Amino acid sequence: MVNSHIGKMQHKQASYLYYQEIIWLIANEILWLSKCHH
């Protein structure tokens, strides 16, 4: 029971980091595009 709980927590953290990376990439893309337009 404890092991499955830890596994769920690790999965949650991994997906959180994955989404954070996607958001970071999108933010960089937006910044880059806005720099090009100016």
DRENTOR-716757 format. One record per residue (C-alpha): y, x, z; residue in one letter. Coordinates in Angstrom, 1 decimal, decimal comma. Example, Ala and Ser with C-alpha at 12.3 -4.5 7.8 and 13.67 -1.06 7.14 Angstrom:
2
(rec (-4,5; 12,3; 7,8); a);
(rec (-1,1; 13,7; 7,1); s);
END
This chain:
38
(rec (0,0; 0,0; 0,0); m);
(rec (2,5; 2,8; 0,9); v);
(rec (1,5; 4,8; -2,2); n);
(rec (2,2; 1,9; -4,5); s);
(rec (5,6; 1,3; -2,8); h);
(rec (6,5; 5,0; -3,3); i);
(rec (5,4; 4,8; -6,9); g);
(rec (7,7; 1,7; -7,5); k);
(rec (10,6; 3,6; -5,9); m);
(rec (10,1; 6,6; -8,1); q);
(rec (9,8; 4,4; -11,2); h);
(rec (13,1; 2,6; -10,2); k);
(rec (14,8; 5,9; -9,8); q);
(rec (13,5; 7,2; -13,1); a);
(rec (14,7; 4,1; -15,0); s);
(rec (18,1; 4,3; -13,1); y);
(rec (18,5; 8,0; -14,3); l);
(rec (17,5; 7,0; -17,8); y);
(rec (20,1; 4,2; -18,0); y);
(rec (22,7; 6,5; -16,5); q);
(rec (22,0; 9,0; -19,3); e);
(rec (22,4; 6,3; -21,9); i);
(rec (25,7; 5,1; -20,4); i);
(rec (26,9; 8,8; -20,3); w);
(rec (26,0; 9,3; -24,0); l);
(rec (27,8; 6,0; -25,0); i);
(rec (30,8; 7,0; -22,9); a);
(rec (31,0; 10,4; -24,6); n);
(rec (30,6; 8,7; -28,0); e);
(rec (33,5; 6,4; -27,2); i);
(rec (35,7; 9,3; -26,0); l);
(rec (34,9; 11,3; -29,1); w);
(rec (35,7; 8,4; -31,4); l);
(rec (39,0; 7,7; -29,6); s);
(rec (39,9; 11,4; -29,9); k);
(rec (39,2; 11,3; -33,7); c);
(rec (41,4; 8,3; -34,2); h);
(rec (44,4; 9,9; -32,4); h);
END
